[in-house]
Amino acid sequence: MREGEHVHSAEGLVAVRDINPKAETHLLVIPERHVDSFREISEFPDDEAKRMLEFVAETARAAGLEDYRVVVNVGEGGGQTIFHLHWHVLGGRVWGLAG
């Protein structure tokens, strides 16, 4: 599967390979509905926010990951470069991230 291709999906959510991976497995989980960052998570109803987090875990399982990191960069100072809420799922050998 090439980078950027969908690797997992559910209604309103998609997971793709990161085009600039920081780990052996580096996926992005992206909701279709737009909010700029995790700061605006309250714009999602509780059940939808829960479903997003469940999808993050399902994506890791579908990728065969047992141990992994979930990272959300919030704001420029937090390393966010794409201003659409998304989660990074990183597994295997991880490069350049503090423990």
N, C-alpha and C positions, 0 to 999 in steps of 0.2 A: 504494500500500500504506500503510495507517495505521500509526502508531507502535505498538509493542508486538506487532505481528504477526510470525509466524515468516517469516524470509526465506531460511533455509537450515537443513537438518537432516540428521542421520545417526544411526545407532543410538546412543542414549544422549547425544546432543548436539543443541543447538538454537541458532540465532542469531536474535535479534530486534532491531528498531530500538529505540534508547534513547529513553525518553520525555522526557528532558531533554538533548537533543543538544548536544555541545560542538564539533561539526564538521558540515560539509555531509553527510557520511556518518558516522554513529555507530551502530555495531552492538554488541550484547552477545553473546558466545559463552558458553553456559552448559551445563555437564555436568548430566545428570539426577541422577547420584549426588551426594549431599550431602557436602561438606566445608566448613568455615567459611571458609577462606581458602587462599591459595597456600602458607602455612606447612605445610599438611597434604598437599601434593602427593605426598609419599612414600606416602600411603595408597593411591594408584593404582598398579597394576602398571606396569612400564616400558612395555610395549606399549600400554597404555591411555593413559598420559601422552603418549607419542609421537603416538598417534592424535588426541588432543585438540589438540596443537600443529599437526598437519597440517590439522585441521579449521579452525583459526583462519586459516591461509593459504588454504585452499579458500574460506572465507567471503569473504575479501577479494577473491579472484579473481572469485567469483560476483557480487560487488557492482560489478565493473568497476574495482577499485582496482589501480593499479600501484605507487604510492607511498602509504604509509600508516603509522600508528603502531599499536602494540599496547601497551596499558597494563593492568597489574594493580595495583590498590590493595590493600595488605596492612595490616590493622588500622586502628583509628580514626585514629591518628596519620598513617597513610599515605593517608587519605581514603576508606577503605572504609566504606560506609554500609549495604550489603546483605551480610550474613554468610552467603553461599553463593558459593563460588569462581566467578569469571567473568572474562572478558577483554573489554576495550574495544578495538574496531577502529575507528580514526578516519582518515578520508580527506577529501581536498579541503581547503577552508579550515578551519583549526582555531582555535577561540576559547579564550582563557584558559588555555593550557597553555604552560609554559616550554619553550624549545627544547632 
